[in-house]
Structure formats: structure tokens, C-alpha cells
Amino acid sequence: MSDPELSKKHVTLSLEKIPLSEALRYLAHLSGAHLSYDKNAVIFSKPGS
């Protein structure tokens, strides 16, 4: 998490048989975060940052 406020949010998901990339996209959407990928990391950040 690149934004401390995002780490305070709680989201519960119950998903089956979907790709990890879709689960991460859902999580970003539900938490109001921007999702990006680095070579070795998945980054959730504040939108617009």
C-alpha cells in the first residue's frame, strides 16, 4: 500500500474459480484504490497519485 489510509480499509470477498488478477481488480474497486503492477509487486495506491 502506498497510502496509509488505504491500509485502514476493510473489505471481505468470497470468490471462487476466478483469476488472481480479477480478484485484485475487484479488491481495488471495492476499496477505492488504484491498482498497478510492478516487476515484483502489486501496488494499491490512492487514485490520481
N, C-alpha and C positions, 0 to 999 in steps of 0.2 A: 504494500500500500504506500503510495507516495503522498497521501493526505491523511493526517492523523484522525480527522473527523470520519473518514470512511471506515476506519478500523473499529469505530464505536457502533456501527450499524449492525443489526442482527437480521438475518434472512434465513428462512428454513425452506429447503427444497426437498422434494421426494421425486426422484426421476429414475426411470429405468430404460435401458436399451437406447440411449442417445449418445452421440459422440461427446467426448470431453469438451471440445470446442463449443458445442451448443450449450452445455451446462454452464460454462464460463460466461457465455454471452447472456444467458438468462440471469445469472447472478449479477452481472454488471448492470443489466437493465433494471432489475428489481432494487438494486442499491443506489441507483442514480450515478453510477460511476462510468468512466470511460475505460474501455479495455484495450490494451495494446500488448504486443508480443515483442520481446527482446530475444536475442540469441539463446539465452539460458533462463528466461524468466517470463512470467505472465504478470503484467502490471495493471493494477486498478488505480486510476487517478481521478481527480476532480475534473469534470467536463470543462473544456476550454483551457486546460492548463497544459 
